[in-house]
Structures are given as C-alpha cells and as structure tokens.
Amino acid sequence: MRRFPTQPVALTIAGSDSGGGAGIQADLKTFHALGVFGTSAITCVTAQNPDRVSAIQAVRPRIVAEQIARVCEAFPVGAVKTGMLYDAAIIRAVAAELRGRNIANLVVDPVMVATSGALLLKPGAIRALTAGLFPLARLITPNLAELEVLVGHRVRTLPELRAAARELSRRYDVAVLAKGGHLPVGGMVVDVLCAGKRVREFRSAHVASAKPHGAGCTFSAAMAAHLARGFSLEAAVAGAKRFIGRAIREPIRLGRYAALRV
C-alpha cells in the first residue's frame, strides 16, 4: 500500500484581495511557502489594488460559517488565522463556528484599516471582536493603530508599546504580539510579545523604502503556519519574523508596484 506524506493544515478566515497582495491570497501563498496546506473561508470580496479599495461586498454570515464547517469536518486543522471580518454579524458567526471545535491555535489579526486608509472593520464590530473572538484566541497581532484602538490611548514610544501589549494581554487573558512596524526605534522595528508574565522583543532592521502592502496579513499567516507545524508560540513568532523580514527586503517588482516575496 502506498504511503503518502502528511502535511499540516491551516485555515484562513479573511477577505479576498483582488490585487493579490493581502487577505486570503497572501495567507494562502504564505501557508504554501511554509509547507502548510492552506484552506480558506472568505468573509468579503474586495475590489482593490495596493493604492486603494474601491468596493467591498460582505459574504453572508451563514455562508462564512458553512465554509468553516466544511473545512473542519474534512481536514485536521492545526491552526486558524482570522483577518478581515468586517462586521459584527460575521464575527459572531465565526466565533460560534469555532467555539467547541477545540482549535488550539487561533491567531486573530484584528484588521481594522487597510494600508490605503480604507475602513475594513465597522466601528460597531470591535466589541464583537473582543468579546467573541479574543477569548478563543491563542494570539492576537495588532499593529500600532489597532493597538491604540484596543487600549484606548495613544502609543508613541517603545516603553508605551510594551505597556500597551501587557495591558491588552491582561485585559483579555491572551498572548499579544504588538507589532512595531509603524514605530521604528533607532533604525529598528521592534515587535513585543506578551504572553502571561513573559515579555519578549523581536527586532529587525527597518526598511525605509519598503511599501509592504499585505505585510500584516503575511506576518500573522506565517505565525499560524508555524503553529500548525507544531512550533511553540515564541518559535512561531521568531520564524514568522524571519519570513516577513525576507519578504520585505526582497520584494518582487510588478510594474510600478512591489509585492512581498512569499
């Protein structure tokens, strides 16, 4: 009898980016690059490119839940990553579907605003996100703007980034990776991981010329991929940090745009 190699499986629950640089497309590329079989549940269809988002069509919450259910009944999902969830109804449907499925590795990227400035999460949905999904998560990965929304105050220095990560971790009893990509310190990007009482910093050189459309999606997808492969939380973040660093330093040129190399 022929034996086939097994492969870890990850599920991304996010929006579709027609430009291919972020969202579902970026997540699936990242899973594949890291040796993980990628599955998906699409929450929204967007018309966008690296410059702008011109239209968003949300998928019905029931259909989002059905996608998750069909994937989970057929595949041994080792990790789940959420990205653009858009509104409270979709968030509640996702949380209800994941609750009780014993998903040990849920990475929540609280996507709120696109790089272009387009609103990707309705203001009234933040409460549904924190109350419905954060309790199920192993890790949440806010960028600077998202972190400020979640803690309710400005974050402008590295000590404030550390304090905000600790505050959010205590408040929701979840590990937090506060991403410092928009807060370079001395030519370095510092991401702060707070997990319980342990705080660890991950540093990399700041690439001033980079325009990393989709970097947040790719970074969190890489963490989910490493968790699906059995890495510890800190090792998953470290591996994802190396992966996104290379992708930003060595982009693919596509006309006047640059895409992350994943």
Secondary structure, DSSP 8 states (H G I E B T S, - for coil): --------EEEEEEEEETTSSSHHHHHHHHHHHTT-EEEEEEEEEEEE-SS-EEEEEE--HHHHHHHHHHHHHHS-EEEEEE---BSHHHHHHHHHHHTTS--S-EEE----B-TTS-B-B-GGGHHHIIIIIGGG-SEE---HHHHHHHHTS---SHHHHHHHHHHHHHHHTSEEEE--TTS-BTTEEEEEEEETTEEEEEEEE--TT---TTHHHHHHHHHHHHHHTT--HHHHHHHHHHHHHHHHHS-EEETTEEE---
